[in-house]
Amino acid sequence: MKIVIIGGGIVGLAVAYKLLQARPGLQLTLLEKEADVGRHQSTHNSGVLHAGLYYKPGSAKARLAVSGIKQMTRFCQEHGIAHEICGKIVVAVNEEQLPRLRTLLERGQTNGLSGLAWLSPSQIHDREPHAAGLGAVLVPEEGIVDYSAVCHTLSRLIKEMGGKVELNHSITYISRQNGTWRLESSGAEPVETPFIINCAGLHCDRVSRMAGRNPGSRIIPFRGEYYVIRPERAHLVNHLIYPVPDPTYPFLGVHFTRLIHGGIEAGPNAVLALKREGYSRTSFSLRDSIDSLTWPGLWRFATTHAGMCVEELLRSFNKQRFCRSLQELVPDIREEDLSPGGCGVRAQAMNIRGDLLQDFEIVQDDSALHLLNAPSPAATASLAIADELISRIPFKAVS
């Protein structure tokens, strides 16, 4: 049997790795459009290992995050990849947030997280002396990791097991005839296979449509912008400090993250990106903009969440406003403590009604698997997502 995986981000790499472990001798090729693996969502993030606190019990996100963090931690230990299980706190800063924080605690317990604890204001101060809150939940299993090193290690292992990682393969056309897929790439020879796995991240919906499968959703790219705290003020944050998320919105809110190679990052916000791989305010793609702005769901989303959309946009252009959001968690943070940091783009699927898909979305055909919504915590859960995808491959039917 021969399988082709489209997308060399952390999930596509994890699928290839797990497949070759399970099926030694399998003819496997991974196609990545960039000149290196893990160039986008996989490494344009804050490098957090998410334990599964936030996700609806029974959902794929909850199940795979809980399993995935254990697998990812073990993988990093086995291969000497920089990581640290430092724990995080989720902080309620007003009375209104306390019941939601209690619900989060119960949700985490239902999802099977270990060691969760409720912290009083004095206990918050003991762990994070500069943080403010009426209560917090300690999530001791969470941590930080070098996802770039994870991606490059996976790529090396895939090659050692006999798989191929083909870079600079940007898929331009997909056709199928007599049970065989033909994948055409710019500047490369076509590749043929009886089975494809679509892990194309920011472009998964386009790959799905090229393969004749209408995903029923559109990837709407949201850019997240970060600041870094000046080194002499990094003592204000010891570990990870998160707010209680707004349940009407899929993003976690601005937070503080200690980075695996040093430094403290603050953010992100969430604004519409006019390019799927646009990591600055000036990044623009006509095709990507048209794709987003002609999607009816985007306008319904913007109408429903108008106030929040305006607030996120204002925070993007107003450092003082961004700082005020951070001061809710750490009051001693000052505007001059913040320097511009990196950006990420979240590959968020949105349906035509304007609903953001809350869970991982996997669509299965007899000769293809499409992973159509895999934003955070996909990096943490990548090895578990790989197990899920592999369990759905009809090996006998496509051998």
Summary of the structure (lengths in Angstrom):
residues: 399
radius of gyration: 21.0
end to end distance: 4.8
largest distance: 68.0
contacts: 1396
relative contact order: 0.19
helix: 36%
strand: 28%
